[in-house]
Amino acid sequence: MMAANRYRLRHLAQEGHRGARLALDLLARTDRLLGVILLFNNLINAAAATLVSVIAIQLFGEEDWALGAGTLLVTFLILVFAEITPKVVGAGNADRLAPAVSFLLTPLLRLFQPVVWFVNLFVETLLILTRLKPKSSGEVPQLSPEELRTLVLEAGHFIPHQHQSILLNLFDLESITVEDIMIPRGAIEAIDLAAPIEVIRQQLATSYHTRLPVFENDLNNIVGILHQRRLLATLLAGSMDKECLREQLTEPYFIPAATPVYSQLQFFQENRERIGLVVDEYGEIQGLVTLEDIIEELIGKFTTTVPGCSGEIAWGHDGSTLVDGGRSLRELNRKLNLSLPLEGAKTLNGLILEHFQDIPETGVSLKIAGVPMEIIQTQDRMVKTVRLFTPLT
């Protein structure tokens, strides 16, 4: 009874299972439940011992060996048939037996309530004197996030793998900041109003993003966010100029880099925004995060692909894989089952530069967190392509 899963009993009780309701009522006062169980348990054990002693005296007289043998025999029988076997069976089938046993224990408790109350009166007094009186035992124990995570992991046979992954990712949202999932500054596609109009038109024609940040001369000088659909009629008419472009801009939305992802998801919902620019404590642009980035962090990458994006990250037959230097370390850890450090840099390029404290040359090899790497290509003071090798175990 005590080993029964109270969450399962509550579920059965909500579905109208009478035995589950009785079991929960009994578990709400463990002192009374233990009182009635131990009352009959000790009564039967004492009665069995007395009965065996009487039988031994009747058959063999008051011989010491007879009384000793009877004591050993009754002890063995009580241990096997009244203690160990019932408790092992009960512990292994607690959820199934608890509702059934409650039909027997409930009337016994009502019948012997005065006796149980009298015994518990002394028990409660002793607990109060020793300051060991427990809190109300009827409440369902509260689970910490770590315990809930373990519960989800152990329920793998009952929860589809994809749903399990979403639940586990949900636990991580409070500990992840937008800086961990943002598109790095160097990978942001933005429009420079200082560029010639023909260059801007060509960029708009080849862009696959719905919303683009717009700046003037310097990326830190963001003047607005452009929703490309608003320019559709103007582009078709072929009369677009920079003034028309400015008129279509909306106010930029800035996000502190240390904002938790879960909080940012709520902010996006409250402010009806879908894209934000991540800034550091000095107001410098660090990256860009979208609502889709947060959703992907929760449910995984979408199956749709866009031009210029590399395919799925996976180990090749030779135990290596080519990855872009701008890849997120969190994504590499998740997809390749690695343990690259996340405390400092957020991208593979940043991690390598942090390791060398300089821009490495092509062909240089290194090892970080047990992962062998080879620099394949560097460009514009960045590590563009890296070959990763499976860590040796």
C-alpha positions in Angstrom: 0.0 0.0 0.0 2.7 2.5 1.0 4.7 1.7 -2.2 1.8 2.5 -4.5 2.2 5.3 -7.1 0.0 8.1 -5.8 0.0 9.9 -9.1 -1.5 6.7 -10.7 -4.0 6.4 -7.9 -5.1 10.0 -8.4 -5.5 9.3 -12.1 -7.7 6.3 -11.4 -9.7 8.1 -8.8 -10.4 10.9 -11.2 -11.7 8.3 -13.6 -14.1 7.0 -11.0 -12.2 4.0 -9.6 -13.7 3.5 -6.1 -10.7 1.4 -4.9 -8.3 4.1 -5.8 -10.3 6.7 -3.9 -10.3 4.5 -0.8 -6.6 3.9 -1.1 -6.0 7.7 -1.4 -8.1 8.2 1.7 -6.1 5.7 3.6 -2.8 7.1 2.4 -3.9 10.6 3.5 -3.4 9.5 7.1 -0.5 7.1 7.2 -0.6 7.0 11.0 -4.1 5.4 11.0 -3.2 3.2 8.1 0.0 1.9 9.7 -1.9 1.6 13.0 -4.5 -0.8 11.7 -2.0 -2.8 9.6 0.5 -3.3 12.4 -2.3 -3.9 15.0 -3.4 -7.0 13.2 0.1 -8.0 12.0 1.5 -8.0 15.6 -1.7 -9.6 16.9 -1.5 -12.5 14.5 2.3 -12.9 15.0 1.9 -13.0 18.8 -1.1 -15.4 18.5 0.9 -17.7 16.3 3.8 -17.8 18.7 1.5 -18.5 21.7 -0.3 -21.2 19.7 2.9 -23.0 18.8 4.1 -22.8 22.4 0.9 -24.3 23.6 1.1 -27.1 21.0 4.7 -27.9 21.9 3.9 -28.1 25.6 0.9 -30.4 24.9 3.0 -32.8 22.7 6.4 -32.8 24.4 5.8 -31.2 27.8 7.8 -28.3 29.2 11.0 -29.5 27.6 13.5 -26.7 26.8 14.4 -28.2 23.4 10.7 -28.4 22.5 10.1 -24.8 23.3 13.3 -23.7 21.5 12.4 -25.8 18.4 8.9 -24.3 18.4 10.2 -20.8 18.7 12.6 -21.4 15.7 9.8 -22.9 13.7 7.3 -20.2 14.2 9.9 -17.5 13.6 10.8 -19.2 10.2 7.1 -19.5 9.2 6.4 -15.9 10.2 9.4 -14.6 8.2 8.6 -16.6 5.1 4.8 -16.5 5.0 3.9 -13.3 7.0 6.7 -10.9 6.4 9.1 -11.4 3.5 6.9 -13.0 0.9 3.9 -10.7 1.3 6.1 -7.6 1.4 8.0 -8.6 -1.8 4.7 -9.4 -3.6 3.2 -6.2 -2.3 6.1 -4.0 -3.3 6.2 -5.5 -6.8 2.5 -5.2 -7.4 1.7 -2.2 -5.2 -0.3 -0.2 -7.8 -2.5 -3.3 -8.6 -3.0 -4.5 -5.0 -3.5 -1.1 -3.2 -7.1 -0.4 -4.6 -8.1 -4.1 -3.8 -6.6 -4.2 -0.3 -8.3 -0.8 0.5 -11.7 -2.5 0.4 -10.5 -4.7 3.3 -8.5 -2.1 5.3 -11.2 0.6 5.2 -13.9 -1.3 7.1 -11.3 -2.7 9.5 -10.1 0.8 10.2 -13.6 2.0 10.9 -14.3 -1.0 13.2 -11.1 -0.7 15.2 -10.9 3.1 15.1 -10.9 3.5 18.9 -8.1 1.1 19.4 -6.0 2.7 16.6 -6.7 6.1 18.0 -5.6 5.1 21.5 -2.3 3.6 20.2 -1.6 6.6 18.0 -2.2 8.9 20.9 1.0 7.7 22.5 2.8 7.6 19.2 2.0 11.3 18.4 2.9 12.3 21.9 6.3 10.6 21.5 6.9 12.2 18.1 6.0 15.7 19.5 8.4 15.2 22.4 11.2 14.1 20.1 10.3 16.8 17.5 10.0 14.2 14.8 6.4 14.7 13.9 6.2 14.6 10.1 4.2 16.9 7.9 0.9 15.9 6.5 1.5 12.7 4.5 -1.6 13.1 2.3 0.0 15.6 0.0 1.5 14.4 -3.2 5.3 15.0 -2.9 6.6 17.9 -5.0 9.0 17.0 -7.7 12.0 19.2 -8.7 12.9 19.8 -12.3 15.7 17.3 -12.1 13.3 14.7 -10.7 10.8 15.4 -13.4 13.6 15.0 -16.0 14.4 11.6 -14.6 10.7 10.7 -14.6 10.5 11.6 -18.3 13.6 9.6 -19.2 12.4 6.5 -17.3 9.0 6.8 -19.1 10.6 6.2 -22.5 8.6 3.1 -23.2 5.3 5.0 -22.7 6.2 8.4 -24.4 7.2 8.6 -28.1 10.8 9.5 -28.6 9.9 12.8 -30.3 7.6 13.8 -27.5 10.2 12.8 -24.9 12.8 15.0 -26.7 10.4 18.0 -26.6 9.7 17.6 -22.9 13.5 17.4 -22.1 14.2 20.5 -24.2 11.4 22.3 -22.3 13.3 21.7 -19.1 16.4 23.4 -20.6 14.7 26.6 -21.8 15.1 28.3 -18.4 18.9 27.7 -18.4 19.5 28.7 -22.0 19.9 32.3 -23.0 19.2 33.9 -26.4 23.0 34.2 -26.8 23.2 30.4 -26.9 20.8 30.0 -29.9 21.2 33.3 -31.8 22.4 33.7 -35.3 25.9 35.2 -34.8 26.6 38.7 -36.0 28.8 37.5 -38.8 26.0 35.4 -40.2 23.3 38.0 -40.2 21.9 39.0 -43.6 21.1 42.7 -43.5 20.6 45.6 -45.9 23.0 48.5 -45.9 21.1 51.7 -46.9 24.5 53.3 -47.8 24.9 50.7 -50.6 23.8 51.6 -54.2 20.1 51.0 -54.9 20.9 48.4 -57.5 22.9 46.4 -55.0 20.0 46.6 -52.6 17.5 45.4 -55.3 19.8 42.5 -56.1 20.0 41.5 -52.5 16.2 41.6 -52.0 15.7 39.6 -55.1 18.0 36.8 -53.9 17.1 36.9 -50.2 15.1 34.0 -48.8 14.3 35.7 -45.5 10.9 37.3 -44.9 12.3 39.9 -42.5 15.7 41.7 -42.9 17.5 44.1 -40.5 18.3 47.4 -42.2 21.4 49.5 -41.2 23.3 52.4 -42.4 27.1 52.2 -42.8 27.5 50.2 -39.6 25.6 47.1 -38.4 25.4 48.7 -35.0 23.4 51.6 -36.6 20.2 49.6 -37.1 17.4 51.8 -38.6 14.6 49.3 -38.8 13.3 45.9 -39.8 12.1 45.4 -43.4 9.2 43.0 -44.0 9.8 42.0 -47.7 6.1 41.3 -48.4 5.4 45.0 -47.9 7.7 45.8 -50.8 6.1 43.3 -53.2 3.9 45.8 -55.1 6.7 48.4 -55.3 9.2 45.8 -56.6 6.7 44.6 -59.2 6.2 48.2 -60.3 10.0 48.7 -60.5 9.9 52.1 -58.8 11.6 51.2 -55.5 14.1 53.7 -54.1 15.7 54.3 -50.7 13.0 56.6 -49.5 10.3 54.0 -50.3 12.4 51.5 -48.5 12.7 53.7 -45.4 8.9 54.1 -45.3 8.4 50.4 -45.1 10.7 49.9 -42.0 9.3 49.0 -38.6 11.0 49.7 -35.3 13.8 47.3 -34.4 13.4 45.1 -31.3 16.5 44.7 -29.2 17.1 41.8 -26.7 19.8 41.7 -24.0 22.1 38.8 -24.6 21.5 37.3 -21.1 17.7 37.0 -21.5 16.5 33.4 -20.9 15.0 31.7 -23.9 11.8 30.9 -22.1 11.3 34.5 -21.0 12.1 35.7 -24.6 9.4 33.4 -25.9 6.9 35.1 -23.6 8.2 38.5 -24.6 7.7 37.7 -28.3 4.2 36.7 -27.6 3.4 39.8 -25.5 5.0 42.2 -27.9 3.8 40.4 -31.1 7.3 40.3 -32.4 9.0 37.5 -34.4 12.5 38.8 -34.7 14.9 40.6 -32.3 18.5 41.9 -32.4 20.7 40.6 -29.6 22.9 43.2 -27.9 25.5 43.1 -25.2 25.8 45.4 -22.2 27.3 48.1 -24.4 24.6 48.1 -27.0 26.7 46.4 -29.6 24.9 44.0 -31.9 25.9 40.4 -31.1 23.4 38.5 -33.2 19.8 37.9 -34.2 17.2 35.6 -32.8 13.8 34.8 -34.2 10.7 33.0 -32.9 11.5 30.1 -35.2 14.9 29.7 -33.6 13.3 29.3 -30.2 10.7 26.9 -31.6 13.5 24.8 -33.2 15.3 24.7 -29.9 12.2 23.2 -28.4 11.0 20.7 -31.1 14.1 20.4 -33.2 15.1 21.6 -36.6 12.4 22.0 -39.3 12.6 19.6 -42.2 12.4 22.5 -44.7 15.7 23.8 -46.1 16.7 27.1 -47.5 19.4 28.0 -50.1 22.9 28.2 -48.8 22.2 26.1 -45.7 24.2 22.9 -45.3 22.4 19.6 -44.8 22.1 17.5 -41.7 25.2 17.1 -39.5 26.2 13.5 -39.1 29.3 11.4 -38.9 30.6 9.9 -42.1 31.7 6.4 -42.8 35.3 7.4 -42.1 34.4 8.8 -38.7 34.6 12.5 -39.7 32.3 15.3 -40.9 32.7 18.7 -42.5 31.0 21.5 -40.7 30.7 25.3 -41.1 32.6 27.4 -38.6 29.5 29.4 -37.9 27.7 26.3 -36.5 26.4 26.6 -33.0 28.3 24.5 -30.4 25.0 23.5 -28.8 23.8 22.1 -32.1 27.1 20.2 -32.7 26.9 18.7 -29.2 23.3 17.6 -29.8 23.7 16.3 -33.3 27.1 14.6 -33.0 26.9 13.6 -29.3 29.9 15.8 -28.3 30.8 17.7 -25.2 32.3 20.9 -26.5 32.5 23.7 -23.9 29.6 26.2 -23.9 30.8 28.6 -21.2 32.6 31.0 -23.6 32.2 31.0 -27.4 28.9 30.0 -28.9 30.1 28.9 -32.4 32.8 26.5 -33.6 34.7 29.4 -35.1 34.6 31.3 -31.8 35.8 28.3 -29.9 38.8 27.7 -32.2 39.7 31.4 -32.2 39.4 31.4 -28.4 41.6 28.3 -28.2 44.4 29.8 -30.4 44.0 33.4 -29.3 44.7 34.0 -33.0 43.4 33.2 -36.5 44.8 29.7 -37.4 46.1 28.8 -40.9 44.5 26.3 -43.2 45.7 22.7 -42.4 46.3 23.3 -38.7 45.0 20.5 -36.5 43.9 20.7 -32.8 41.9 18.9 -30.2 39.3 20.5 -27.9 37.3 18.6 -25.3 38.7 15.3 -26.8 37.5 16.2 -30.3 40.2 16.2 -33.0 39.7 19.0 -35.6 41.4 20.1 -38.8 41.1 23.6 -40.2 40.0 23.2 -43.8 39.3 26.9 -44.8 39.8 30.3 -43.3 38.4 33.5 -44.8 37.9 37.1 -43.7 39.5 36.5 -40.3 37.1 33.6 -39.7 37.3 29.8 -39.7 34.9 28.9 -42.5 35.2 25.1 -42.7 36.4 22.5 -40.1 36.7 18.8 -40.3 35.7 17.1 -37.0 36.8 13.5 -36.2 35.0 11.1 -33.9 36.5 11.3 -30.3 38.6 8.3 -29.3 37.0 6.4 -26.4 
